[in-house]
Amino acid sequence: MFAGVTYRAALGRGGVRADKQEGDGATPAAVMPLRRIFYRADRVAKPRSLLPAEPTARTDGWCDDSGHSAYNTRVTLPFEARHETLWRDDPLYDICAVLGWNDAPVVRGRGSAIFLHAARPDYAPTEGCVALALGDVLEVLAAGLLRVHVVP
């Protein structure tokens, strides 16, 4: 639910957990601030939002290797440690808002790469992110909301 409006969402394949850990596939049970937006400028327009937004590059990644010093931060590809690629062939990250999970400060193993992004057409579970229909993602970002609240 965002600003009193309920949206259909896909959450992590591991459920919703207060004790989120790297690799468990769970969505954190938390109030998470929206930090910034990445978008595929070759596919979508810059979304309306109060958040900073920048186009995704083919070399953008996100480190999810809890043993690496860049854990849970944006990295440039190629990258030697385990990571996610933000420039995807599918449309899931055409608009990708970074959620403030485990980033102030980063705690190794507490979970990484938690985003608000587009859901698959069948709303299949995510790896821990919050996924909505693309139109709903755009609506949430345009509404000026600065936090996402996920409860079990």
N, C-alpha and C positions, 0 to 999 in steps of 0.2 A: 504494500500500500504506500502510495506517495501522495502527500497533501490531500488525504481523504479519498483518493481514487485507488481502486484495487485493480491491479494488472495481473494477467496470467504470466507466470514466470517459470523458467526452468532453473533449478538449483543443482547443487553438486550431487553426483552419483553416490557419494558417501553420506548424504543427508545434510542436516544443519547441526553444527557442533560448536559448543562454547570452547572446547579444547582443541581447536583446529591444529593440525600438524601437516607438515609437508608430505605430499603424496597420498593423503587419505581420501582425496576426492570430495571432501566436505566443503560446504559453504560456511564461513564463520557466522556464528550467532553473535551479532554485534551491530552497533551503530557505526557506520563507516562513512567518513567524509568523501565526497567526490573531489579528486585532486586535479585532474586534467583530462583532456580528450585527444585521442589520436583518430584520424579519419583517412580513408582511402580517397584522395582527391581525384583519382582517375575514375572513381565509381560514384561518389556522393559529394554533395556540396558541404562546405564547412557548416556544422550544425550551429543553430542559434543557442547560445548559452552564456552564462556569466563566467564560465570556466575558461581557462586558457585552452586553446585548441590548435593543433598543428598537424599538417599532413604526415602520414606514415611514409617512411622510405623503405625500399626493399632491404635495407641493411639494419632495420630496427628489430631488436629482440628484447627479451626480458629474462634475466637470469633466475632460474629456479633451482640452482645447485647450492644447497645449504652449506656446503663446504667452501664455497668461493667467496672472496671478499666483495664481489658485486651482487651477492644474493639479494633478491627482491628489488632490483633496480633495472632500469633501461640500459641496454648494452648495444654495441654496434657489432653486426655480423660481418664476416665470420667471427665466431666466439668459441673459445676452446672448451668452456664448461657447458653443462646441460642448460638449455634455455628454450624458451618459446619464441617462435617467429611471429612478429606482429603483422607482417605483410602476408596474408593468407590467400590461397586460391579460392576458398569458399568465402561467402559474404559475412561470416560471423563477426569479424573484427573490422568491417567497413567503417563502423563507428565504435570505438572502444574507449570507455571512460575508466580511468584508473581509480580504484577504490582504495581508500587509506586503510589498508590492513597490514599490520606488521611493518610499518615504515617509519615509526617515530617513537622509539628507535626500532631498527631491524633486529629481530631475535632469530638466530639461526634455527631452522627447523620448524618455525611457527606458521609457515605457509607463505606462499608468494603468488604473484601474478593473479590477484583477485580483481576482476574487471566487471563492469556492467557492459554487456554487448548484446548483439542480436541473437535470438534463439533460432535453433533449427526449426524447420516447418512443423515437425512432430513434437517439439518441445522436449527432445531427449535431454537427459541430464548433462550437466556440464562437468568440468574437472574441479569445480569449486566456485566458479563465477556465478553471477546473477545475470540471467539472459531473458530478455523480453522481445516481443515482436519489434522489428526495426522502427516502425512508426511510434511505438510506445517509448522506445529509447529516446527518440527525437523529442517526444512530448515532455518526458521527464527532464531532459537537459534544457529545453526551452523554458520550462516552468521556473527555472532559477533555483531548483532544489540543490542543496549543498550536502545532503546526507542521505544514505540508504540505511534503513533499519531492517535487519533480517532477524526473525525470531524463530525458535524451534517449534 
